[in-house]
Amino acid sequence: MEQALEQAKSALNAGEFPVGCVIADSRAVIASGARRSSRGELPNELDHAEILALKRLYEKGAFDKTGKLTLYCTMEPCLMCFGAILLNGISRIVYAYEDVMGGGTACQLTALPKLYAESDMRISGGLLRRESLALFKAYFADPCQSYWRDSLLAKYTLSQD
């Protein structure tokens, strides 16, 4: 998770939403990603840290290991990312900070179609939450940032101790 936090710090330093992600096996980090394209008048919702890390995983040819990999992320994956993680066979998600506005990990997999329902996904939250929260607080406290300003997530984050 510490390396995911470093990715998030890089995103924050670049003026991006501070989400960082790494995908690791039992020995080392294999792929990583940091949120991109959250700045400007037309931010996109495709360049999420998890999606970028998954793309790098495939670029490195490590797709044959997915059932043995853990994805670490500084924020709970959204529904789009959660679906992509499931479809790519990652077996474990560990996240730092809960996404009260758009987190997707609370989905009842057994209520979904067979492709998702048969996933053997393990999910843990709260690892290094305080460190991740500090990055999100810094982001939302910056008057120059407009991405998700005044959203439920921003209000929730700024109210946290």
N, C-alpha and C positions, 0 to 999 in steps of 0.2 A: 504494500500500500504506500510505502514511503516513495517508491519510484512513480507511482500514479500521482502522488502529491507534487512531485517535481514537474511532471507533465502539466499539471493544473497551474502551477506557479508560472511556467513558461507561457501558458495561454493567457493568464492574467497580465503578465508583463507585456504581452503583445496587444493588450486591450480586448482580449476575448473572454467569453464566459469561462470561469475557471474549472473546467472539467478535464481531468486526466484519466487515462486508462492504461493498464498494462495487462498482458496475457502471459501467464507463466506456467511452466511445468514444475515438477518438484525440485528442480535444480536451478533454473534461471528464467529471466524474462525473455520471451521469444518475440513479442511484438508490443508496440505502444502507440498511443495516439493522444493528441490534445485537441480540444474543441477549436474549430475554425469557423469562419464566416458568420459570427454572431454580431459583427460590427456593421455599422453603416445603415443606410435607409432601408435596404432590402436584405436582412439577414436570412440565410437559408437554414432549413431544419434537416439537412442531410449530412453535414460535416460534423457529426457528433464524434466525440472521442472514441466511443466503443466501435462505431462503424469504421473509423479510420484504422483502429487497431486490428479489427478483423480483416480488413483489406491487406494490411501489412503481413498478417499471419499467412495469408494465402500467397502473397508475393514471395514469401520466404519458403514456400513449399511445405509448411508445417501443418497442413490441413489433415494429415493422417493421424495426428496426435490429439485432435480436439476433445475426445472423450476423457482425456487425462489432464485437461487444462483448467486453470482457474483464471477468471477475469476479475481484476481488481479495479475499482472505479471510485473516484472521489464523490460522485453523486449516484444515487440509485438510478439505474437505467430507465429511460422512458419506455413506453410501450413498443415503439418502433425498434429500439435497440434490443429490448428484451426478446422480441420476436426473432431478430437476426441472430442473437446469441443462441437461442434455442435451436433455430434451424441449422446453425453451424456446429451443433453438438458439443458446445462447451459444457462441462459438467458442473461447474461451480461458479457462483458470483459472490464476490465480497465487495460491499460498498461502504463508504464512510458516512455520507450525509443523505438523509431521506429526502426524497422529492415529493413534498406534500401536494404539489400541483399536478405533476405528470408522471410520477413513478409507476412503473409497470409491473413490478415484481410481486404485487399482491394478487395478481390474476390467479384464479383457481384453475390450474392446468387441467385437472380432471374434468372440468366443465367445457373444455375446448375440444375441437376436433382431434382425432386420433394422432395426427402428426405431432401435436403439442402435448396432448394428454399423456403420451407414453414417455415423455422426457423424464429423465432421472436427474432433475436439476436440484442442486442444494444452494440455498441463498442465506447469506449472513449480512447483517447491517451493523453499522456503528463503529467499525474499526477505524481508529484515528479520526473520529467524528469532529472533535474539537478543532483539530488542525484544518480539516476541510471547511468547517463552518467559518473559520477565520478568513479563509480566502473568499468565500461567498459574501461574507459581511463587507469585506473590503471592496468587492466588486459593486454590490448594491449601494454602498455608501458613496461611491464616486458619482458626482453629479454629471460627469461626461458620458456615463454609460446609459444607454436607453433600452437595451435588450431586457425584456421582462420587468422593466421599471414599473412600479406600482402594482405588480401582480401579487397573487396570493403567496407565491414563493418568496418574493422580495419582502413582503410584510412579515411573513413567518420568520424568515432568516434574520431580519433586523431586530426582531423581538426576542431572539434567543440569547441566553446568557453564556 
